[in-house]
Amino acid sequence: FNKVKGKHRIVFDCTQPHEIFPFAWPKVFLLTNQGTGSAAKDCTAVVILRHTAIAYAFESRIWEKYQFGEMFKADDPKTKAPSLRNPFWQPKAGDFVLPGIGEVHIGINELQADGVMFCVCDMAISVFTGRAAHAMNMDAAEVKKDWMAGLLPGIQVVPSGVWAVGRAQEHGCAYCFAG
C-alpha cells in the first residue's frame, strides 16, 4: 500500500467472480480519468481478490487441476461453461468483446501493465485449500503449497481481504464494490 500514489485513488473489492466486472471497473477508472485530463501518475487502482474471487490470483494449471470453475462458480467467457483456465490471465484474442465498444483489454497482465495493483486474501486461500484438500483426500498444507506455486506474478498475498480493504482506505483509496 506504500505504492498507492496520486490524487485519484480507488480500491475495488472483489468478493466473487462477478463476470468481467472485477477487471472492467479498474479499466473504466483508468480510461475515464485519462479522458478527463488526469495523468496516469495521478491515478492508482488496487484490486482486492477475496472470498471466491481468489481464483483469479492463480494460473490456469491450478484452475484445471482443482476445477476452479466449478469450485468458485466462474464460467469461461467463450464456452459459458465452468472454466478450466483463468480467463483473465493473458486472455485470448476476442475473449472480451463488448457491444458498441469492441474488444476490451482487461486481462490481469494488461491491467498490471497499466499500473493496477492486485492482492489476494490469504485467509480465503487457507479456507479453500482446506476444502479442496478434504474433497480430494489430500493434505491441506500440500494443496496450499501447490496453489502458492501457481500464484500469478505481481499479485501480493495479504493477511485477509478485509484487512486490505481497510489498509487501502487508510491510504486514501475510495471504495468500490467490484460486482
N, C-alpha and C positions, 0 to 999 in steps of 0.2 A: 504493500500500500504506500510505501515511500516513493513509488514511481508515479503516483497519481499527481497530475500536473494540470496547469492551465485554469482558465476561468470556468469552462463548461465541463462539469464532472458528473458522471452518472454511473449507477450500478444497476445491472439487470439481474434480477433474482429469478433464476430458472429452477423451478421445483419439479417439473415434469417435462417430458419430451415436447409437448405443445407444438407439434408440426414444425414449421420453419421459424416460428416467432422468436425463440431464443437467439437466433442468428440474424434474422431480418431486422429486428429492432436496433441492434448496435449499428448495422449498416445505415439504416434510416437516420439514426442520430448523427453519424458522421457526415452523410451526404447533405442533410438539411442544414447542419451547421456550416459546412463548406459553402452551400448555396446561398446562405445569408451573410457571408463575408467573414466567418470565423476561421482563422488559420488552424491547421491540424495541430500545431503546437499548443493551441489554446483549448484542446478537447481531449478528454480521457473517458474511455468506456471500460468498465470492468464487468465481466460476466461471471456469475457465481453458479456453478453447476452443483445442485444439491438434490437430495432425495432421489427420485427416479430419473432425474436429468443427468446423474453422474455418468451414465452410459456413454455420453458424448465425449468424455475425457479419455476414452480408450480406443486403441487401434482395432481395425477390423478383425484381426486374428482373435481377439478376446470376444468380440461380438459373435463370431461364428462358433467358437468353442463352447461358450456359455449361453448361447441362444438369447442374447440380449434383446433382440426384437420382441421375443415372447415375454421375457422376464420384465422388461421395462415398458412394454406396450408401445414400441416405436416401430412404425412402418417405414419401409423403403419408399422414397418418393416416386420411384419408377414403377415398381411392381404393386405397390399398395398392400403388400403382404408383410408380416413381421420381418424386419431387416436382419440380414446376416452380415451386414457391413455397417461401419459408421458412415452414414451418408454425408456427414458434414466434415469429414476429414478428407482433403484432396478430392472433392466431388468430381464426378464425371461431367463432361460437357453435356449440357441440356438437362441436368438434374433439377435445376431450379429456374423455371421459366414462368413469369407472371403475366397474365393478360394485360395488354396495354403498356407493359414495361419491357418485356423480353427477358433474356437470361440475366439472372442476378448472381453476383459472386459473393456468396455468404458462407463459404466453407471456413472452418476454424482457421486453417492455414492462411486463407485470404484475409480474414479479419485480423489475424495476428500481424500480417504484413502491413495492415493499415494502423497498427498500434493498439488494437483492442487486447486487453489482458484477460486471461481466463484463470479461474481457480476451481478446485473441486473439493467437496466435503469428505474429510477422512472418516468422520463418524458414519456417514452413509456407506462409504466403501467398506468399513468394518462390518456393518449390519448385513449388507448384501453379499459380501464374500462368505459370511457365515451361512446365510440362507442357501447360496449356491452350493457350498460345500456339503451342507446337510442333504440337499436334494440329490446331489451326485455321489454321495457317500465318499467324500474326500475330506482331507484335513483343511480346516479353515485357514490356518497360517500359510499353508502351501498355495491355496487359492488366492489369498491376498497377495502373496509374493508374485504369483503369475500375473495378476491384474496390474500390480505396480510396475512390473517389467513391460507391460503393454500401455503404460501411460503415454499420452501424446506429448511431443516436445513442447516446451513452453507453458505447460499447464502446471500451476502451482498447487500443491496439496496444502489445504488449510485445516486447522483442527475441526471446524464444523462450518457448515454453510451459514448458520445464523450468526456465528462469531464473525464471519467475513462480511455479512451484511452490516453489522454494527461497526466494524472497523472501516469499511468503505464510507459509511456516513460520517464517522469521526474525521475522515479525511476530505470531507466536503462534497461527497457524491450525493446527488439526488437519487431517490429510489424509484425504480420502475419494475413492476411485475412483468416478467417476460412470458406472457401467455396470451 
